[in-house]
Amino acid sequence: MVVVEAALAGPAIAIGAVGLAAVLAWLDAQNKSKKPELIYSPTPFNTAVMSRCPTLHSVYQCTPFLTNGHVETIVVAKARKPPGVDYRREMLITKDGGAVAIDWEHHDDAGKDLPADAPVLILFPGLTGGSGDSYVQHAVLQARHAGIRAAVFNSRGTADSPVLTPQFYSASFTGDTREVVDHVHKRFPNSTLFAAGWSLGANILVNYLGEQGEDTPIEAAVSMCNPFDLTISNKQINEGFNKIYNWNLAAGLKRIFAKHHLVWRGHSGPAQPQLVPTCTTIREFDEAITVHSFNWEDVDAYYAGSSSAKRIPAVRLPLLCIQALDDPIAPAEAIPCDAIQDNPYCMLAVTPCGGHLGWASGPGAPFQQPCLERPPSI
């Protein structure tokens, strides 16, 4: 009898520990579940817009075991799979001889499902992201669900797009953005044009909107997981566990560069392509390639001058910024809350959880699409 009781004690303790962990995780998720913090100037327009965004007025239900920004960021990146969007690629040769790839959902090109004047949404993926990423593909499908045609803007070299000149992209280079926006507008001149960006793509988008002011065909935009202040964000990504993201993103940049390194061969510019294979951080890659491509004095000047937080006061169209309080890559300290509130065109929503490109909330998390990209139930 004693032997039997001893044999059963181990599994019982294990089951009890798992049960206790589950209860504590549930309680932690319930404690952190809150409505997003909303910051905006209460103009009649902003108030009307917010009234049509029920998700932003509902409690953000944090998911048990995913209430840590690191855990949510990593688990979602591994668990949320692309839904399998079929694209048709359009190559756009830029004025400087470079090239960017615009990916349209395959059915869109024939125009069978959407009218010619359907709204168009231009999507700006993150640093090394592109049309193949799960968060981008979910957005493409949700746009179609809402009757909106989506176009994914893949920066030079990303998503297997070509690199024709010894220049990639940067946090503040908006030349390609300007050409893509104008190209899409000319292709669909009778359509309302929207834009949405994630992470570095959001930073580029906001920089473009601030530069253009009213002189853009885009009529409204959304910025998500925007690092905003690159000096603060770069400091954060070099601390503690965040170094894992830094290494991973640097590895992504190196993989992209490796496919096109021959473009730099024999180039007489100040870039140092020979240093790329040894880069272990984003900063080291920027020191070797980015600052030279865009004529910055040094990396610190590049980060300071490329921060989209500085462009917020100049934005002159409706812009909704969505951030997560626990984002380890786009830290809350970098969010220009005062500038957003002072600009009547801008609105900010900060969720209590979400990590970076995560927002796994509700039934089915973390495998489903980001909760903030689901169509509202009105």
N, C-alpha and C positions, 0 to 999 in steps of 0.2 A: 504493500500500500504506500509506504514511504517512497519507494522507487517511482511508482506511478505518479504520485503528487509532485515529485521533483521533476519528472519528465514533462509534466503539464505546466509547470511554473514558468519555464522559459517562454513558450509561445504566449501564455496569458499576459506576461509582462510586456512582451512585444506588442501584442494587440492593444493593451491598455495605453502604451506609449503612443502608438499611432492614433488611437482615438483621442487622446489628450492633445496631440499636435493638431489634429483636425479641428477640434473645438477651439483651440487658441487661434488657429489661422482664420477660422470663421469670425471669431470675435474681433480680431484685428481688422479684418476686411469691413466688418460692420462699423467699427469705430472710425475708420478712415473714409467711409463712403459719405460723400457730401455733394451738394450742388457745386458746380464750377463757380469759381470767383469771377464775376463779370466786372470789367472796368471799361467805361466808355462815357463819352459826353452824351447826356440824355436829350439829344435833339429829337424832334418828331420823327425824322427818318430812321435814326438808330433805334429808337424805341419800337418803331414799326417792324424793322428788320428782326430785332430780337424777339418780338412777339411771334414771329414765324419760324423760330428755331426752338421747338419744344425740348430737344435734347439738351440744350444749354441751360434750361430751367429745371431739368429733372435731376434727381440725385444720381451722381455718378457712382454706380455700384462696383466697388473694388472687388476683385476676384480673390478668394482665399488662396494663399500661398503665392500670390502675384502682387503683393502690396509693397514689395521692395523694387525700386527703380531698376536695379541691376538684374534681378531675377526676371522681371517682366520683359525687359529689353532683350535678354538672351533667349528666354523660353519662347517668346513670340517669334523672334527671328528664325528659330529652328522649327517651331511647330506650325506656324501659319504658312501654308503652301499656296503658290500661285494658282488661281482657279483655271488657268489655261486659256488666255485670250489669244485669238488668232489675229495677227497684225498684217498690214501691208505697209512696207517701208517706202518712204519718200526721202530722197537725198536732196539736201539744199546746199548748193555751193555758195559760200559766203563771198563778200566783196574782196576779202583779203586772200582768197584762194583756198581757204579751208573748207571744211564740210561738216554738217551736222545731220543727224538722222531724225526724221519725224515719223513716228509710228502711229498709224491709224488702225482702229479696229477694222478687220478685214471687210466686214459687211458695209462699213461706212463708205468705202470708196465707190461702191456701186449705187449707194444712195437708196437701197431698197427698203430699209426699215425706218429711216429718218428723212424728213423733208429737207430740201436744199437749204431752207432758212432756219433749220433747227439750231439752237444755241450751240456754241463750240467752247469746249473747255481745254485749255492748254495746261498740261501737267509737267511740273519741274521736279524730277527725282532728286535724291540726296547725293552726297559727295561722289560715291562710286556706283550709284544706282542707275537704273534704267527701266525700260518698258517691261523687262522680264521679272521685276521684283513683285512680291506678293501685294504689298501695300499699293503699288501703282496699278496692278491689274484689277484689284478690288475696286479701286476708284473708277477705272474705265467702265467696269460693269455697272456700278451704281449710277454713273453718269448716264449710260444708255437707259437704265431703268427709269430715269427721270426725263428721258427724251432729249438728252444732251449728247452731242458728238464729241468724243475725246481725242485729243492729239497729244502724244507723249514726246516731249522735247528731250532727246538724248544728246548730252553734251559731247564734244569731240572725244572720240575714243571709247566712250561708254556704250554698253549694250552692243558691242561688236561693230560700232560705227567707225568709219575710217578716220585717220589722221593724215592730212595731206601736206601740212606745213609744220615746222617745229614749234608748235604752240598747242597747249591743252586749253583748259578753261580755268577760271579763278572765281573767288567769292565776289569780286566786284566787276568782272568783265561782263558787260551787258550788250556788247556789240552783236553777238550771236542771238541773244534774246530779242533784241530790237528787230533783227532781220526775220526771225521766226514769227514773231507776232505780226509783222507787216505782211509776211507771206501768207499766213493763215487768214488774215483779214481780207486780202485780195482774192483768195480762193473762195471764201464764203462772205462776200460783201454785205449780204442781207441778213447775216446772223449776228445775234448778240454774242459778244466774246467775253469769256471769263478765263481766269487763271488760278491755279493752285500749286503750291510748292511745299516740299518737305525738306527740313534740315538745310543743307547748303543750298539746295534749289530754292527754298523759301527766302534765304538771304539774298540770293541773286535776284529773285523776283521783286522783293521789296526795294532793293537798290534801283532796279529798273523803274519801278513805279515812282520812286522819289525823284529820280532824274527827269522823268518825262512829265510829271505833274498832270496837267489836263491833256497833254499832247500824246495820247495813247488810245487806240481803239478798244482796249480792255475796259469793261464797264464795272467790274467788281472782281475781287480776288480774295483768296484765303491763304494764309501763311501758317504752316504747322511745324512744330519742333524747331523753330528758327533759333540758331545760336545767337543771333542779334549782335552781341558784342564779342568779336572774335578774340580779343585780348583776354577777356575773362574766360571764355570757353576753352581757349588753348591752355590756359593755366589749369583749368579744372581737369582737362583730359590727360594731363601729365601727372595727376596725383592719384596715389593709391590704386584701387582696383580699376579705375578709369584707364589706366595704362593699357589694359587689355583691348579696349576699343581703339585706342591710338594705334597700337600695333596692328590690329586687324584692318583698320582703314588704310594705314600706310601700306600694308601688304596688298590691298586692293588696288591702290594707285600704282604700285610696282608692277602688278600683273597687267594692268592696262598699258603702262609704259613699255613693258617688255614686248608687247605685240607690235609696237611702232617705233622701237628704238632706232631702226635704220634711217628714219626720217631725220634724226639728229646727226647722223654720221656725216662728217665733213662740214657741218654747219659752223660758221666762224663766230657765232654769237657768244655771249658770256655764260650761257647755260652750262651746267656741269653734268651731263648725262652719265658720265662714268661713275658718279657717286650714287646714282639711284639704287643699284643692287644692294648697297650697304645701308640704305635708309631704314630706320626702324620706327620713325615717328612721322606724322604729317608735317611737322615743322621742318624736319630734315629734307623731306621731299620738296617742300616749298622753297627751302634755301637752295636746293640744287637746280630746280626747274622753274617754279611758278614766278618768283620775284623777277627773274631775268626775262621771262616771256612778256611780262607786263611792266617792266621798267620801274620797279619799286626799289627804293634805296636799300632796304633790308626787310627781313620778315616782320619785325615789329611794326615798321611803317605800313607794310602790307595789311597786317591784321587790323591796325588802328583805322586805316583809311578804307577798309573794305567792310566794316561793320554796318549792317543795315539799320541798326538803331538810330544812326545819324540821319537816315533818310526819312524816318517816320514823319517828321514835321512837314515835309514837302509832298507827302502823298495827297492826291486830290481826287480819289475815287474810293468807294466803299471797300474797306479792307478789314477782314476778320482774322485776328491772330489767335491761334489755339496752341496752348502750351501745357505741359504736364509739370506739376510742382516738383516731382521727383526725377525729372529727366537728368540722367548723368552726363549727357553730352551737350545739351542746350540748357544750362543751369538757370534756375529761377532768378539768380542775382543779375543775369544779363538782360532780363526783360525790361524794356524801356516803358515801364508802367505810366509814369508821368507824361511822357511825350505822347503816348497813345491816348490817354485821357484828354490831353490838351488839344488833340487834333480831332475835330468833329467828324472826320471821315473814317476814323479808325475805331475798332472795337477789339477787346481782349477777353478771352475765356481761358482760365487756368484750372485744369482738372486736378483733384487731389492725388491721383495716381496716373499711371500711363507709361512711365519709362520713356524711352526714345523710340519712336515709330511703333509703339505698342498699342495702348488703349484697348486692352483685352478686358472687356466688361460684359457681364450678362451671360445667359445660357450659351454654351458652346465655346466659351473662351478657353484657351487662346487660339483655337483653330479657325474661327470665323473671321470675317472682315473686321477692321477696326470699328468700334462702336460708333465713333463720330462720323463715319462714312455711310452709315445705314440710312435709308430714306426715312424721313420723319413720318410717324403715324399720326396724321391729323384728322 
